[in-house]
Amino acid sequence: MFTGLIREMGSVKSYAGNRLSIRASHQAKLGDSIAINGTCLSVVSLEADGFTVELSPETQQYINTSALKGQVHIEPAMMMGDRFEGHIVQGHVDTIGTVSAIKNNGNSTDVFIDVAKKFMPYIVPKGSITIDGVSLTVNDITKSGFRLTIIPITVKETLFGSYKIGSRVNIETDMFARYIDHILKHRQAPNMSWNDVEAIQAQY
């Protein structure tokens, strides 16, 4: 589990086949789970200046592999007792979105992202969303996606400063929205109430 707060910007040394080697100051251990651009991956080897993770064919199918170059977001998995600051992030990318517009507001930047229609039910106004591993709040829903408002420090310290119109990004929608939608679609009780839904949500 992750929080969506980027701990370090690493740099890609190589990406070939199913191996991604990253230069970073983070002292990883073999088998560690580390989110790279929001994708939970396992450390399979260690180097003096970083580590290597492995990507399964299914992972490569769902994430934006074209961004696995230059700088990448790094977040190690949470440890028991860590401070919880973002929101619950699994590191399971749902889909790839496309930046459709960027509007500088002076002390903030609005970023509009388009996403496939089938994922829109999991994107809630003022709810949580993860973009390339960054925990953010959805400000508005648009006809084809959603709007985010990014503060200057996030623009400076993450890949948001490099996004342009047409940039593709990994998206993980809200976990609870996905779970509730699945439960409602497959519920056996025909008269499930919102109290029932809240009781189920409290279990996670």
PyMOL commands that set and color helices and strands:
alter all, ss='L'
color gray80, all
select helices_A, chain A and resi 57-62+65-67+117-122+152-157+159-162+175-186+194-201
alter helices_A, ss='H'
color red, helices_A
select strands_A, chain A and resi 8-16+19-23+33-36+39-47+50-54+71-76+95-104+109-114+128-131+134-141+145-150+168-172
alter strands_A, ss='S'
color yellow, strands_A
deselect
rebuild
show_as cartoon
